[in-house]
Amino acid sequence: MNPITTDRRHFEDLALGEEVALGSITVTKEMIVSFAREFDPFPFHLDEEAARRSLLGGLASSGWQTAGLTLRLLTDGFLTRIASAGGLGFSNLKWKRPVMKNDTITGTARIIELRRSRQHPQWGVLTVDLDMRNQHGQPVMSMKLANLVETRHPEGAPQKLGAAS
């Protein structure tokens, strides 16, 4: 067993359908502009007047910033508590509504699939469905994310524990 992850939840400890609250973060003007300057320098992320005249109607976070903040909340609220070995990818990313200046986003991660690796039974694959919302309960982003998780007992376990829709 890995001494670093001994006290963390392992693949066998996770349950299909389990839902984890991810905490929240308020997105400030300074956060939006700083991120945009470096990674997504569109006027509606950098300048309040230009943003007011845009389709968004005000200063809005980059969708990639929203995704990054989601990953931070997921890591703090869930991934650092399990024997995670890292991400395997994401799918079905949807930005549903812009995250505006001073919005507070929060979310949930629901386990929708657990499967043991066929070739590496010491690893399991966890898939979560992420649902992010603003302070009004309106959806702002969703995606599915797969993560590699250490198993406690690599020998003799079933290959697939199931999937929830």
C-alpha positions as CSV (number, residue, x, y, z in Angstrom):
1,M,0.0,0.0,0.0
2,N,1.1,3.5,-0.8
3,P,2.1,5.3,2.5
4,I,1.1,8.7,1.1
5,T,-2.5,7.6,0.4
6,T,-3.1,5.1,3.3
7,D,-5.5,7.4,5.1
8,R,-7.4,8.4,2.0
9,R,-10.5,6.8,0.5
10,H,-9.6,4.3,-2.2
11,F,-11.5,2.9,-5.2
12,E,-13.4,0.3,-3.1
13,D,-14.5,3.1,-0.7
14,L,-16.4,5.0,-3.4
15,A,-20.0,4.5,-4.2
16,L,-21.9,4.9,-7.4
17,G,-24.3,7.8,-7.1
18,E,-22.4,9.4,-4.3
19,E,-22.6,13.2,-4.4
20,V,-20.0,15.6,-3.0
21,A,-20.6,19.3,-2.4
22,L,-17.7,21.3,-3.7
23,G,-17.7,24.5,-1.7
24,S,-17.9,27.9,-3.3
25,I,-15.8,30.8,-4.6
26,T,-16.7,34.4,-5.4
27,V,-15.3,35.6,-8.7
28,T,-14.0,39.2,-8.4
29,K,-13.2,41.7,-11.1
30,E,-9.5,41.4,-10.2
31,M,-9.6,37.6,-10.7
32,I,-11.4,37.9,-14.1
33,V,-9.1,40.6,-15.5
34,S,-5.9,38.9,-14.2
35,F,-6.8,35.6,-15.8
36,A,-7.9,37.2,-19.0
37,R,-4.7,39.2,-19.4
38,E,-2.7,36.1,-19.3
39,F,-4.9,33.5,-21.0
40,D,-8.1,34.9,-22.7
41,P,-7.7,38.6,-23.6
42,F,-11.1,39.3,-25.1
43,P,-12.5,42.8,-24.3
44,F,-15.5,41.3,-22.4
45,H,-13.1,39.8,-19.9
46,L,-10.8,42.8,-19.6
47,D,-12.8,46.0,-19.9
48,E,-16.1,46.7,-18.1
49,E,-17.4,49.2,-20.7
50,A,-16.6,46.9,-23.6
51,A,-18.2,44.0,-21.6
52,R,-21.4,46.0,-21.1
53,R,-21.7,46.5,-24.9
54,S,-21.0,42.8,-25.6
55,L,-23.4,39.9,-25.8
56,L,-22.6,39.1,-22.2
57,G,-23.8,42.5,-20.9
58,G,-21.1,42.9,-18.3
59,L,-17.6,41.7,-17.2
60,A,-17.6,37.9,-17.3
61,S,-15.1,35.2,-16.4
62,S,-13.6,33.2,-19.2
63,G,-15.1,29.8,-19.5
64,W,-11.7,28.4,-19.0
65,Q,-11.3,30.3,-15.8
66,T,-14.7,28.8,-14.7
67,A,-13.3,25.4,-15.5
68,G,-10.1,26.1,-13.6
69,L,-12.0,27.3,-10.6
70,T,-14.2,24.2,-10.8
71,L,-11.1,22.0,-10.8
72,R,-9.8,23.8,-7.7
73,L,-13.1,23.3,-5.9
74,L,-13.1,19.6,-7.0
75,T,-9.6,19.1,-5.8
76,D,-10.1,20.8,-2.4
77,G,-13.5,19.2,-1.8
78,F,-12.9,15.7,-3.1
79,L,-9.8,14.7,-5.0
80,T,-7.3,15.4,-2.1
81,R,-9.4,13.1,0.1
82,I,-9.2,10.1,-2.2
83,A,-6.2,8.1,-3.4
84,S,-6.2,10.0,-6.7
85,A,-3.3,9.5,-9.1
86,G,-4.5,12.2,-11.5
87,G,-6.9,13.0,-14.2
88,L,-7.6,11.0,-17.3
89,G,-9.6,13.6,-19.2
90,F,-13.0,15.2,-19.5
91,S,-15.9,15.2,-21.8
92,N,-19.2,16.9,-22.5
93,L,-18.0,20.3,-21.2
94,K,-20.8,22.9,-21.5
95,W,-20.7,26.5,-20.5
96,K,-24.3,27.2,-19.8
97,R,-24.3,30.8,-18.5
98,P,-21.5,33.3,-18.1
99,V,-20.0,33.8,-14.7
100,M,-20.2,37.5,-14.1
101,K,-18.2,39.8,-11.8
102,N,-19.0,39.1,-8.1
103,D,-20.9,35.8,-8.9
104,T,-20.3,33.1,-6.4
105,I,-20.1,29.6,-7.9
106,T,-20.6,26.3,-6.2
107,G,-21.2,22.8,-7.4
108,T,-21.5,19.1,-6.9
109,A,-19.7,16.1,-8.2
110,R,-21.7,12.9,-8.6
111,I,-20.0,9.6,-9.1
112,I,-21.6,8.1,-12.3
113,E,-19.1,5.3,-13.0
114,L,-16.6,3.2,-11.2
115,R,-14.6,0.6,-13.2
116,R,-11.4,-1.2,-12.4
117,S,-8.6,-1.1,-15.0
118,R,-8.5,-4.5,-16.9
119,Q,-4.7,-4.2,-17.5
120,H,-3.7,-2.5,-14.3
121,P,-6.0,-3.9,-11.5
122,Q,-4.2,-1.7,-8.9
123,W,-6.1,1.2,-10.5
124,G,-9.7,2.1,-10.8
125,V,-11.3,4.7,-13.0
126,L,-13.8,7.1,-11.3
127,T,-16.0,9.3,-13.5
128,V,-17.9,12.2,-12.0
129,D,-20.6,14.4,-13.4
130,L,-19.8,18.0,-12.4
131,D,-22.7,20.5,-12.0
132,M,-21.6,24.1,-11.3
133,R,-24.1,26.9,-10.4
134,N,-24.1,30.5,-9.5
135,Q,-25.5,32.1,-6.3
136,H,-29.0,32.1,-7.9
137,G,-28.9,28.3,-8.5
138,Q,-28.6,28.8,-12.2
139,P,-26.3,26.3,-14.0
140,V,-23.1,27.9,-15.3
141,M,-21.1,24.8,-16.4
142,S,-21.2,21.1,-16.5
143,M,-18.8,18.3,-17.6
144,K,-17.8,14.7,-17.0
145,L,-14.4,14.1,-15.6
146,A,-12.4,10.8,-15.3
147,N,-9.8,10.2,-12.6
148,L,-7.4,7.4,-11.8
149,V,-7.8,6.1,-8.3
150,E,-5.7,3.6,-6.3
151,T,-7.3,0.3,-5.2
152,R,-6.8,-1.3,-1.8
153,H,-7.1,-4.8,-3.2
154,P,-5.9,-5.2,-6.8
155,E,-6.5,-9.0,-6.8
156,G,-9.8,-10.7,-7.5
157,A,-12.1,-7.7,-7.8
158,P,-14.9,-7.3,-10.3
159,Q,-14.0,-5.4,-13.5
160,K,-17.0,-3.0,-13.5
161,L,-19.1,-1.9,-10.6
162,G,-21.6,-0.2,-12.8
163,A,-22.7,3.2,-14.2
164,A,-25.4,5.6,-13.1
165,S,-27.1,7.9,-15.5
